[in-house]
Amino acid sequence: MISSLVLVAVKIQASLGYHPDISGSEGSTIAPIQLLTADRDIYLDPESAPFRLTQYTPLYFVIVAFCCKLVNWSAVDVHYIYLASRFLSNIFSLLAVSVIGLLVFNITKKKIAGFLSALFLYQILSSWFLTISRPDSLLVLLISFYLWAAYLALKDRANDNWWFLVIFISVSAFFVKQSGAILSITPGLFWILNRQWKTLAKLTLFGFAVFGLYLLILPVNNVALFFTNIIGGVANSASWNWFYDWTLQHWLLQFAPLLVANALVSAYIIYRKSSPFYLFLTLASFMFLVFSTMAAFKIGAGVGYYQDYLMVSVLQITLFICETYNKPLFNNVFLKAGLSLYLLVAFFYCPLFVHMKYKAGNYMNFEGIYIEERDVANYLYSEKKLQDGDWVYVCPGENFRGYFLNQFLVKNILIPFPDLVFLADKNGTFRYDKFKSMAVNKQIKYVIANKGTKPVNIFDFDFGQSLRYSSTIGSFDIYEANN
């Protein structure tokens, strides 16, 4: 309990700070929220100005933007947008682990089991950083409701109504993040294995209806562009080296006990042909693990894809241990001591790891950088009279230099997510000839570079004589089109 309170305090401290990216590509979450707050479209042609890729489905962005509008925070209140996203994602994560804990208690009637499972999940989800200011936080909340709804559906097998809730949550999860699609596939496969053809047909039609309804009510301004963004935005090539560097070496050894336990419990459940819910959890854990591993090979992916698997496997293992007829398997003092020691180490390690990570990240005066970059944006809007359609390009900088400019100039910025565009260009997913054409034709009104450095871009395209020096604000040189 104490370690979780410490972890909450560490996360709140980090969330209140001015670090521009505490969760990995946080800017790709903040910008769509800003645009929706300003009633702008978020799914545009990625091969045309502003060359913006919105790689996630919109439900999380819509919720955060709605909350910002409620308190009259505008798109240019950048720090407040950050605070809203970080605060809500922390709430979603806490609710998610609480729901799992309550589900464990509801099934086992053991308070300690529900309490420890919730604490353990919170520790692990927090140590991966990917549930802060990202759609993943809402996704894990939906997964927790999904598992409870599946339990109710399998508890009362004569009543299919709970399956409708399962499918509704599954489709909702897809509109939070594309990886949520696996939630719909798992019950479908479960019905096929159990030859429930009528249920499969009925709920497949219902799922398509919910999917269509979401397309109508969510800010999907153009269905074709919507799919172009959410598919093209994540259509990166596979790489063993990337999988090893960003997933395997960080994840495998730490969670080897969980993997082994899940595999052994799953095998035992299949052998014993346990209750339908246990079999559903076994199928879900296998499907989630396979899907997560396949997705983790994609360049740009990481351990966050395993969040679904983590939640299902912890629930499965906890319920299995707490079952009365499994007591003889665990009636061993050394096994109980080993489990207690494992949890103790996890509860010590996770808060320490998160604290040290955030401490290492606070190596600069990010509040000062925020203020300086806000001044640059204000100069362009007030002195240079920057208007809609006046495009600005911010040259890549080290140590997050220029990162906030992408948010302050969100309505005018070209290539706000350079990492996504770089990968899309490298993989040939999209073509960016129009960017070069704009530079040649002097249609990029301003280019902002670090003071004393030559303007450059992620395509290594030479701006040539298309720009002329205009002014210097703080540590940034501003160039404008040489018309």
Contacts in CASP RR format, 6 or more apart in sequence:
PFRMAT RR
TARGET T0000
AUTHOR 0000-0000-0000
METHOD contacts of the structure
MODEL  1
MISSLVLVAVKIQASLGYHPDISGSEGSTIAPIQLLTADRDIYLDPESAP
FRLTQYTPLYFVIVAFCCKLVNWSAVDVHYIYLASRFLSNIFSLLAVSVI
GLLVFNITKKKIAGFLSALFLYQILSSWFLTISRPDSLLVLLISFYLWAA
YLALKDRANDNWWFLVIFISVSAFFVKQSGAILSITPGLFWILNRQWKTL
AKLTLFGFAVFGLYLLILPVNNVALFFTNIIGGVANSASWNWFYDWTLQH
WLLQFAPLLVANALVSAYIIYRKSSPFYLFLTLASFMFLVFSTMAAFKIG
AGVGYYQDYLMVSVLQITLFICETYNKPLFNNVFLKAGLSLYLLVAFFYC
PLFVHMKYKAGNYMNFEGIYIEERDVANYLYSEKKLQDGDWVYVCPGENF
RGYFLNQFLVKNILIPFPDLVFLADKNGTFRYDKFKSMAVNKQIKYVIAN
KGTKPVNIFDFDFGQSLRYSSTIGSFDIYEANN
1 119 0 8 1.000
3 119 0 8 1.000
3 123 0 8 1.000
3 347 0 8 1.000
3 348 0 8 1.000
3 350 0 8 1.000
3 351 0 8 1.000
4 119 0 8 1.000
4 122 0 8 1.000
4 123 0 8 1.000
4 347 0 8 1.000
4 351 0 8 1.000
6 351 0 8 1.000
6 355 0 8 1.000
7 122 0 8 1.000
7 123 0 8 1.000
7 126 0 8 1.000
7 350 0 8 1.000
7 351 0 8 1.000
7 354 0 8 1.000
8 90 0 8 1.000
8 94 0 8 1.000
10 351 0 8 1.000
10 354 0 8 1.000
10 355 0 8 1.000
10 358 0 8 1.000
11 90 0 8 1.000
11 126 0 8 1.000
11 132 0 8 1.000
11 354 0 8 1.000
12 90 0 8 1.000
13 358 0 8 1.000
14 22 0 8 1.000
14 132 0 8 1.000
14 358 0 8 1.000
15 22 0 8 1.000
15 83 0 8 1.000
15 86 0 8 1.000
15 87 0 8 1.000
15 90 0 8 1.000
15 132 0 8 1.000
15 133 0 8 1.000
16 83 0 8 1.000
17 366 0 8 1.000
17 367 0 8 1.000
18 79 0 8 1.000
18 366 0 8 1.000
18 367 0 8 1.000
18 368 0 8 1.000
18 369 0 8 1.000
18 370 0 8 1.000
19 358 0 8 1.000
19 361 0 8 1.000
19 362 0 8 1.000
19 366 0 8 1.000
20 26 0 8 1.000
20 27 0 8 1.000
20 366 0 8 1.000
20 369 0 8 1.000
20 370 0 8 1.000
20 400 0 8 1.000
20 403 0 8 1.000
20 404 0 8 1.000
21 27 0 8 1.000
21 400 0 8 1.000
21 403 0 8 1.000
22 86 0 8 1.000
22 129 0 8 1.000
22 132 0 8 1.000
22 133 0 8 1.000
22 358 0 8 1.000
23 29 0 8 1.000
23 129 0 8 1.000
23 130 0 8 1.000
23 131 0 8 1.000
23 132 0 8 1.000
23 133 0 8 1.000
23 134 0 8 1.000
24 129 0 8 1.000
24 130 0 8 1.000
24 134 0 8 1.000
25 417 0 8 1.000
25 419 0 8 1.000
25 420 0 8 1.000
26 82 0 8 1.000
26 85 0 8 1.000
26 133 0 8 1.000
26 134 0 8 1.000
27 403 0 8 1.000
27 406 0 8 1.000
27 407 0 8 1.000
27 416 0 8 1.000
27 417 0 8 1.000
28 54 0 8 1.000
28 55 0 8 1.000
28 56 0 8 1.000
28 417 0 8 1.000
28 420 0 8 1.000
29 56 0 8 1.000
29 60 0 8 1.000
29 61 0 8 1.000
29 85 0 8 1.000
29 133 0 8 1.000
29 134 0 8 1.000
29 135 0 8 1.000
30 78 0 8 1.000
30 81 0 8 1.000
30 82 0 8 1.000
30 85 0 8 1.000
30 133 0 8 1.000
30 407 0 8 1.000
31 52 0 8 1.000
31 54 0 8 1.000
31 406 0 8 1.000
31 407 0 8 1.000
31 410 0 8 1.000
31 416 0 8 1.000
31 417 0 8 1.000
32 42 0 8 1.000
32 54 0 8 1.000
32 56 0 8 1.000
32 58 0 8 1.000
32 61 0 8 1.000
33 61 0 8 1.000
33 64 0 8 1.000
33 65 0 8 1.000
33 68 0 8 1.000
33 81 0 8 1.000
33 84 0 8 1.000
33 85 0 8 1.000
34 75 0 8 1.000
34 78 0 8 1.000
34 81 0 8 1.000
34 407 0 8 1.000
34 410 0 8 1.000
35 41 0 8 1.000
35 42 0 8 1.000
35 75 0 8 1.000
35 410 0 8 1.000
35 411 0 8 1.000
36 42 0 8 1.000
36 58 0 8 1.000
36 61 0 8 1.000
36 62 0 8 1.000
36 65 0 8 1.000
36 219 0 8 1.000
37 65 0 8 1.000
37 68 0 8 1.000
37 69 0 8 1.000
37 73 0 8 1.000
37 74 0 8 1.000
37 75 0 8 1.000
37 81 0 8 1.000
38 74 0 8 1.000
38 75 0 8 1.000
38 410 0 8 1.000
38 411 0 8 1.000
40 75 0 8 1.000
40 411 0 8 1.000
41 219 0 8 1.000
41 221 0 8 1.000
41 222 0 8 1.000
42 54 0 8 1.000
42 58 0 8 1.000
42 61 0 8 1.000
42 219 0 8 1.000
42 221 0 8 1.000
43 54 0 8 1.000
43 220 0 8 1.000
43 221 0 8 1.000
43 222 0 8 1.000
43 225 0 8 1.000
43 226 0 8 1.000
43 228 0 8 1.000
43 229 0 8 1.000
44 50 0 8 1.000
44 52 0 8 1.000
44 54 0 8 1.000
44 225 0 8 1.000
44 229 0 8 1.000
45 225 0 8 1.000
45 228 0 8 1.000
46 52 0 8 1.000
46 53 0 8 1.000
46 228 0 8 1.000
46 229 0 8 1.000
46 232 0 8 1.000
46 233 0 8 1.000
46 421 0 8 1.000
46 424 0 8 1.000
46 430 0 8 1.000
47 430 0 8 1.000
47 431 0 8 1.000
47 432 0 8 1.000
47 434 0 8 1.000
48 434 0 8 1.000
49 391 0 8 1.000
49 414 0 8 1.000
49 434 0 8 1.000
49 435 0 8 1.000
49 438 0 8 1.000
49 443 0 8 1.000
50 391 0 8 1.000
50 412 0 8 1.000
50 413 0 8 1.000
50 414 0 8 1.000
50 415 0 8 1.000
50 416 0 8 1.000
51 414 0 8 1.000
51 415 0 8 1.000
51 421 0 8 1.000
51 432 0 8 1.000
51 434 0 8 1.000
51 435 0 8 1.000
52 415 0 8 1.000
52 416 0 8 1.000
52 417 0 8 1.000
53 229 0 8 1.000
53 232 0 8 1.000
53 233 0 8 1.000
53 417 0 8 1.000
53 420 0 8 1.000
53 421 0 8 1.000
53 424 0 8 1.000
54 229 0 8 1.000
54 230 0 8 1.000
55 229 0 8 1.000
55 230 0 8 1.000
55 232 0 8 1.000
55 233 0 8 1.000
55 234 0 8 1.000
55 417 0 8 1.000
55 420 0 8 1.000
56 135 0 8 1.000
56 176 0 8 1.000
56 177 0 8 1.000
56 178 0 8 1.000
56 230 0 8 1.000
57 135 0 8 1.000
57 174 0 8 1.000
57 175 0 8 1.000
57 176 0 8 1.000
57 177 0 8 1.000
57 178 0 8 1.000
57 230 0 8 1.000
58 175 0 8 1.000
58 218 0 8 1.000
58 219 0 8 1.000
58 220 0 8 1.000
59 135 0 8 1.000
59 138 0 8 1.000
59 172 0 8 1.000
59 175 0 8 1.000
59 176 0 8 1.000
59 214 0 8 1.000
59 218 0 8 1.000
60 134 0 8 1.000
60 135 0 8 1.000
60 137 0 8 1.000
60 138 0 8 1.000
60 176 0 8 1.000
60 177 0 8 1.000
61 135 0 8 1.000
62 218 0 8 1.000
62 219 0 8 1.000
63 88 0 8 1.000
63 138 0 8 1.000
64 81 0 8 1.000
64 84 0 8 1.000
64 85 0 8 1.000
64 88 0 8 1.000
67 84 0 8 1.000
67 88 0 8 1.000
68 77 0 8 1.000
68 80 0 8 1.000
68 81 0 8 1.000
68 84 0 8 1.000
73 80 0 8 1.000
73 81 0 8 1.000
73 84 0 8 1.000
75 81 0 8 1.000
75 410 0 8 1.000
75 411 0 8 1.000
76 377 0 8 1.000
76 408 0 8 1.000
78 370 0 8 1.000
78 374 0 8 1.000
78 404 0 8 1.000
78 407 0 8 1.000
78 408 0 8 1.000
79 370 0 8 1.000
81 407 0 8 1.000
82 133 0 8 1.000
85 133 0 8 1.000
86 132 0 8 1.000
86 133 0 8 1.000
88 137 0 8 1.000
89 131 0 8 1.000
89 132 0 8 1.000
89 133 0 8 1.000
89 134 0 8 1.000
89 136 0 8 1.000
89 137 0 8 1.000
89 138 0 8 1.000
90 132 0 8 1.000
90 137 0 8 1.000
92 131 0 8 1.000
92 137 0 8 1.000
92 138 0 8 1.000
92 140 0 8 1.000
92 141 0 8 1.000
93 122 0 8 1.000
93 125 0 8 1.000
93 126 0 8 1.000
93 131 0 8 1.000
93 132 0 8 1.000
93 137 0 8 1.000
93 140 0 8 1.000
93 141 0 8 1.000
94 122 0 8 1.000
95 141 0 8 1.000
95 144 0 8 1.000
96 121 0 8 1.000
96 125 0 8 1.000
96 137 0 8 1.000
96 140 0 8 1.000
96 141 0 8 1.000
96 143 0 8 1.000
96 144 0 8 1.000
96 311 0 8 1.000
97 118 0 8 1.000
97 119 0 8 1.000
97 121 0 8 1.000
97 122 0 8 1.000
97 125 0 8 1.000
97 144 0 8 1.000
98 118 0 8 1.000
99 141 0 8 1.000
99 144 0 8 1.000
99 145 0 8 1.000
99 148 0 8 1.000
100 114 0 8 1.000
100 117 0 8 1.000
100 118 0 8 1.000
100 121 0 8 1.000
100 144 0 8 1.000
100 147 0 8 1.000
100 311 0 8 1.000
100 314 0 8 1.000
100 315 0 8 1.000
101 114 0 8 1.000
101 115 0 8 1.000
101 117 0 8 1.000
101 118 0 8 1.000
102 114 0 8 1.000
103 144 0 8 1.000
103 147 0 8 1.000
103 148 0 8 1.000
103 151 0 8 1.000
103 315 0 8 1.000
104 110 0 8 1.000
104 113 0 8 1.000
104 114 0 8 1.000
104 117 0 8 1.000
104 118 0 8 1.000
104 315 0 8 1.000
104 318 0 8 1.000
104 319 0 8 1.000
104 322 0 8 1.000
105 111 0 8 1.000
105 113 0 8 1.000
105 114 0 8 1.000
105 115 0 8 1.000
107 151 0 8 1.000
107 319 0 8 1.000
107 322 0 8 1.000
108 114 0 8 1.000
108 318 0 8 1.000
108 319 0 8 1.000
108 322 0 8 1.000
108 323 0 8 1.000
110 322 0 8 1.000
113 318 0 8 1.000
113 321 0 8 1.000
113 322 0 8 1.000
114 318 0 8 1.000
116 318 0 8 1.000
116 343 0 8 1.000
117 314 0 8 1.000
117 315 0 8 1.000
117 318 0 8 1.000
119 347 0 8 1.000
120 314 0 8 1.000
120 343 0 8 1.000
120 346 0 8 1.000
120 347 0 8 1.000
121 310 0 8 1.000
121 311 0 8 1.000
121 314 0 8 1.000
123 346 0 8 1.000
123 347 0 8 1.000
123 350 0 8 1.000
123 351 0 8 1.000
124 255 0 8 1.000
124 310 0 8 1.000
124 346 0 8 1.000
124 350 0 8 1.000
125 131 0 8 1.000
125 140 0 8 1.000
125 307 0 8 1.000
125 310 0 8 1.000
126 350 0 8 1.000
126 354 0 8 1.000
127 349 0 8 1.000
127 350 0 8 1.000
127 353 0 8 1.000
127 354 0 8 1.000
128 303 0 8 1.000
128 304 0 8 1.000
128 307 0 8 1.000
129 354 0 8 1.000
129 357 0 8 1.000
130 136 0 8 1.000
130 302 0 8 1.000
130 303 0 8 1.000
130 304 0 8 1.000
130 307 0 8 1.000
131 137 0 8 1.000
131 140 0 8 1.000
131 307 0 8 1.000
135 176 0 8 1.000
135 177 0 8 1.000
136 177 0 8 1.000
136 304 0 8 1.000
136 307 0 8 1.000
138 176 0 8 1.000
139 173 0 8 1.000
139 176 0 8 1.000
139 177 0 8 1.000
139 179 0 8 1.000
139 180 0 8 1.000
139 307 0 8 1.000
139 308 0 8 1.000
140 307 0 8 1.000
140 308 0 8 1.000
140 311 0 8 1.000
142 169 0 8 1.000
142 172 0 8 1.000
142 173 0 8 1.000
142 176 0 8 1.000
142 183 0 8 1.000
143 173 0 8 1.000
143 183 0 8 1.000
143 307 0 8 1.000
143 308 0 8 1.000
143 311 0 8 1.000
143 312 0 8 1.000
144 311 0 8 1.000
145 169 0 8 1.000
146 166 0 8 1.000
146 169 0 8 1.000
146 170 0 8 1.000
146 173 0 8 1.000
146 183 0 8 1.000
147 281 0 8 1.000
147 284 0 8 1.000
147 311 0 8 1.000
147 312 0 8 1.000
147 315 0 8 1.000
149 162 0 8 1.000
149 165 0 8 1.000
149 166 0 8 1.000
149 169 0 8 1.000
150 162 0 8 1.000
150 166 0 8 1.000
150 187 0 8 1.000
150 277 0 8 1.000
150 280 0 8 1.000
150 284 0 8 1.000
151 277 0 8 1.000
152 162 0 8 1.000
152 165 0 8 1.000
153 159 0 8 1.000
153 160 0 8 1.000
153 162 0 8 1.000
153 163 0 8 1.000
153 165 0 8 1.000
153 166 0 8 1.000
154 275 0 8 1.000
154 276 0 8 1.000
154 277 0 8 1.000
154 280 0 8 1.000
155 277 0 8 1.000
156 162 0 8 1.000
157 276 0 8 1.000
160 199 0 8 1.000
160 202 0 8 1.000
160 203 0 8 1.000
163 187 0 8 1.000
163 199 0 8 1.000
163 203 0 8 1.000
164 203 0 8 1.000
164 206 0 8 1.000
166 187 0 8 1.000
167 184 0 8 1.000
167 187 0 8 1.000
167 203 0 8 1.000
167 206 0 8 1.000
167 207 0 8 1.000
167 210 0 8 1.000
168 206 0 8 1.000
168 207 0 8 1.000
168 210 0 8 1.000
169 183 0 8 1.000
170 180 0 8 1.000
170 183 0 8 1.000
170 184 0 8 1.000
170 187 0 8 1.000
170 207 0 8 1.000
171 184 0 8 1.000
171 207 0 8 1.000
171 210 0 8 1.000
171 211 0 8 1.000
171 214 0 8 1.000
172 210 0 8 1.000
172 214 0 8 1.000
173 180 0 8 1.000
173 181 0 8 1.000
173 183 0 8 1.000
174 180 0 8 1.000
174 181 0 8 1.000
174 183 0 8 1.000
174 184 0 8 1.000
174 211 0 8 1.000
175 214 0 8 1.000
175 218 0 8 1.000
178 230 0 8 1.000
178 231 0 8 1.000
178 234 0 8 1.000
179 291 0 8 1.000
179 292 0 8 1.000
179 295 0 8 1.000
179 305 0 8 1.000
179 308 0 8 1.000
180 308 0 8 1.000
182 287 0 8 1.000
182 288 0 8 1.000
182 291 0 8 1.000
182 308 0 8 1.000
183 308 0 8 1.000
184 207 0 8 1.000
185 287 0 8 1.000
186 280 0 8 1.000
186 283 0 8 1.000
186 284 0 8 1.000
186 287 0 8 1.000
186 288 0 8 1.000
187 203 0 8 1.000
187 280 0 8 1.000
188 200 0 8 1.000
188 203 0 8 1.000
188 204 0 8 1.000
189 283 0 8 1.000
189 287 0 8 1.000
190 279 0 8 1.000
190 280 0 8 1.000
190 283 0 8 1.000
191 197 0 8 1.000
191 199 0 8 1.000
191 200 0 8 1.000
191 203 0 8 1.000
192 200 0 8 1.000
193 283 0 8 1.000
215 223 0 8 1.000
215 226 0 8 1.000
220 226 0 8 1.000
232 424 0 8 1.000
232 429 0 8 1.000
232 430 0 8 1.000
233 420 0 8 1.000
233 424 0 8 1.000
233 429 0 8 1.000
234 298 0 8 1.000
235 424 0 8 1.000
235 427 0 8 1.000
235 429 0 8 1.000
236 298 0 8 1.000
236 299 0 8 1.000
236 300 0 8 1.000
236 301 0 8 1.000
236 423 0 8 1.000
236 424 0 8 1.000
236 427 0 8 1.000
236 429 0 8 1.000
237 298 0 8 1.000
237 299 0 8 1.000
237 427 0 8 1.000
238 297 0 8 1.000
238 298 0 8 1.000
238 299 0 8 1.000
239 297 0 8 1.000
239 298 0 8 1.000
239 299 0 8 1.000
240 297 0 8 1.000
242 297 0 8 1.000
242 298 0 8 1.000
242 299 0 8 1.000
242 300 0 8 1.000
242 301 0 8 1.000
243 296 0 8 1.000
243 297 0 8 1.000
243 301 0 8 1.000
246 296 0 8 1.000
246 300 0 8 1.000
246 301 0 8 1.000
246 302 0 8 1.000
246 303 0 8 1.000
247 296 0 8 1.000
247 301 0 8 1.000
247 302 0 8 1.000
247 303 0 8 1.000
247 306 0 8 1.000
250 303 0 8 1.000
251 303 0 8 1.000
251 306 0 8 1.000
252 259 0 8 1.000
255 306 0 8 1.000
255 310 0 8 1.000
257 342 0 8 1.000
258 310 0 8 1.000
258 313 0 8 1.000
258 314 0 8 1.000
258 317 0 8 1.000
261 313 0 8 1.000
261 317 0 8 1.000
262 285 0 8 1.000
262 289 0 8 1.000
262 313 0 8 1.000
262 316 0 8 1.000
262 317 0 8 1.000
265 282 0 8 1.000
265 316 0 8 1.000
265 317 0 8 1.000
265 320 0 8 1.000
266 282 0 8 1.000
266 285 0 8 1.000
266 286 0 8 1.000
266 316 0 8 1.000
268 320 0 8 1.000
269 278 0 8 1.000
269 279 0 8 1.000
269 281 0 8 1.000
269 282 0 8 1.000
269 316 0 8 1.000
269 320 0 8 1.000
270 279 0 8 1.000
270 282 0 8 1.000
273 279 0 8 1.000
278 316 0 8 1.000
278 319 0 8 1.000
278 320 0 8 1.000
281 312 0 8 1.000
281 315 0 8 1.000
281 316 0 8 1.000
281 319 0 8 1.000
282 316 0 8 1.000
284 312 0 8 1.000
285 309 0 8 1.000
285 312 0 8 1.000
285 313 0 8 1.000
285 316 0 8 1.000
288 306 0 8 1.000
288 308 0 8 1.000
288 309 0 8 1.000
288 312 0 8 1.000
289 306 0 8 1.000
289 309 0 8 1.000
289 313 0 8 1.000
291 305 0 8 1.000
291 308 0 8 1.000
292 304 0 8 1.000
292 305 0 8 1.000
292 306 0 8 1.000
292 308 0 8 1.000
292 309 0 8 1.000
295 301 0 8 1.000
295 305 0 8 1.000
296 302 0 8 1.000
296 303 0 8 1.000
296 305 0 8 1.000
296 306 0 8 1.000
299 423 0 8 1.000
299 427 0 8 1.000
300 423 0 8 1.000
320 326 0 8 1.000
321 330 0 8 1.000
330 336 0 8 1.000
363 399 0 8 1.000
364 399 0 8 1.000
364 400 0 8 1.000
366 400 0 8 1.000
369 400 0 8 1.000
369 401 0 8 1.000
369 404 0 8 1.000
370 404 0 8 1.000
372 473 0 8 1.000
372 474 0 8 1.000
372 475 0 8 1.000
372 476 0 8 1.000
373 402 0 8 1.000
373 403 0 8 1.000
373 404 0 8 1.000
373 405 0 8 1.000
373 408 0 8 1.000
373 476 0 8 1.000
374 404 0 8 1.000
374 408 0 8 1.000
375 473 0 8 1.000
375 474 0 8 1.000
376 405 0 8 1.000
376 408 0 8 1.000
376 448 0 8 1.000
376 473 0 8 1.000
376 474 0 8 1.000
376 476 0 8 1.000
376 478 0 8 1.000
377 405 0 8 1.000
377 408 0 8 1.000
377 409 0 8 1.000
379 471 0 8 1.000
379 473 0 8 1.000
379 478 0 8 1.000
380 386 0 8 1.000
380 392 0 8 1.000
380 409 0 8 1.000
380 446 0 8 1.000
380 478 0 8 1.000
384 446 0 8 1.000
384 480 0 8 1.000
386 392 0 8 1.000
386 409 0 8 1.000
386 412 0 8 1.000
386 445 0 8 1.000
386 446 0 8 1.000
388 411 0 8 1.000
388 412 0 8 1.000
389 412 0 8 1.000
390 412 0 8 1.000
390 445 0 8 1.000
390 446 0 8 1.000
391 412 0 8 1.000
391 413 0 8 1.000
391 414 0 8 1.000
391 438 0 8 1.000
391 443 0 8 1.000
391 444 0 8 1.000
391 445 0 8 1.000
391 446 0 8 1.000
392 405 0 8 1.000
392 409 0 8 1.000
392 412 0 8 1.000
392 413 0 8 1.000
392 414 0 8 1.000
392 444 0 8 1.000
392 445 0 8 1.000
392 446 0 8 1.000
392 447 0 8 1.000
392 448 0 8 1.000
393 413 0 8 1.000
393 414 0 8 1.000
393 415 0 8 1.000
393 444 0 8 1.000
393 446 0 8 1.000
393 447 0 8 1.000
393 448 0 8 1.000
393 457 0 8 1.000
394 402 0 8 1.000
394 405 0 8 1.000
394 406 0 8 1.000
394 409 0 8 1.000
394 413 0 8 1.000
394 447 0 8 1.000
394 448 0 8 1.000
395 447 0 8 1.000
395 448 0 8 1.000
395 449 0 8 1.000
395 450 0 8 1.000
395 453 0 8 1.000
395 455 0 8 1.000
395 456 0 8 1.000
395 457 0 8 1.000
396 418 0 8 1.000
396 456 0 8 1.000
396 457 0 8 1.000
396 458 0 8 1.000
397 450 0 8 1.000
401 450 0 8 1.000
401 475 0 8 1.000
402 448 0 8 1.000
402 476 0 8 1.000
405 413 0 8 1.000
405 448 0 8 1.000
406 413 0 8 1.000
406 416 0 8 1.000
406 417 0 8 1.000
410 416 0 8 1.000
414 435 0 8 1.000
414 438 0 8 1.000
414 444 0 8 1.000
415 421 0 8 1.000
415 435 0 8 1.000
415 457 0 8 1.000
415 458 0 8 1.000
418 458 0 8 1.000
421 430 0 8 1.000
421 432 0 8 1.000
421 458 0 8 1.000
422 458 0 8 1.000
423 429 0 8 1.000
424 430 0 8 1.000
425 431 0 8 1.000
425 432 0 8 1.000
425 458 0 8 1.000
425 459 0 8 1.000
432 459 0 8 1.000
435 457 0 8 1.000
435 459 0 8 1.000
435 461 0 8 1.000
436 459 0 8 1.000
436 461 0 8 1.000
437 443 0 8 1.000
438 444 0 8 1.000
439 457 0 8 1.000
439 461 0 8 1.000
439 463 0 8 1.000
439 466 0 8 1.000
440 466 0 8 1.000
442 466 0 8 1.000
442 481 0 8 1.000
442 482 0 8 1.000
442 483 0 8 1.000
443 481 0 8 1.000
444 466 0 8 1.000
444 467 0 8 1.000
444 481 0 8 1.000
445 480 0 8 1.000
445 481 0 8 1.000
446 470 0 8 1.000
446 478 0 8 1.000
446 479 0 8 1.000
446 480 0 8 1.000
446 481 0 8 1.000
447 455 0 8 1.000
447 463 0 8 1.000
447 467 0 8 1.000
447 478 0 8 1.000
447 479 0 8 1.000
447 480 0 8 1.000
448 476 0 8 1.000
448 477 0 8 1.000
448 478 0 8 1.000
448 479 0 8 1.000
449 455 0 8 1.000
449 456 0 8 1.000
449 476 0 8 1.000
449 477 0 8 1.000
449 479 0 8 1.000
450 475 0 8 1.000
450 476 0 8 1.000
450 477 0 8 1.000
451 472 0 8 1.000
451 474 0 8 1.000
451 475 0 8 1.000
451 476 0 8 1.000
451 477 0 8 1.000
452 477 0 8 1.000
453 477 0 8 1.000
455 463 0 8 1.000
455 467 0 8 1.000
455 479 0 8 1.000
457 463 0 8 1.000
463 479 0 8 1.000
465 482 0 8 1.000
466 481 0 8 1.000
466 482 0 8 1.000
467 479 0 8 1.000
467 480 0 8 1.000
467 481 0 8 1.000
467 482 0 8 1.000
468 479 0 8 1.000
468 480 0 8 1.000
468 481 0 8 1.000
468 482 0 8 1.000
469 477 0 8 1.000
469 478 0 8 1.000
469 479 0 8 1.000
470 478 0 8 1.000
470 479 0 8 1.000
470 480 0 8 1.000
471 477 0 8 1.000
471 478 0 8 1.000
472 478 0 8 1.000
END
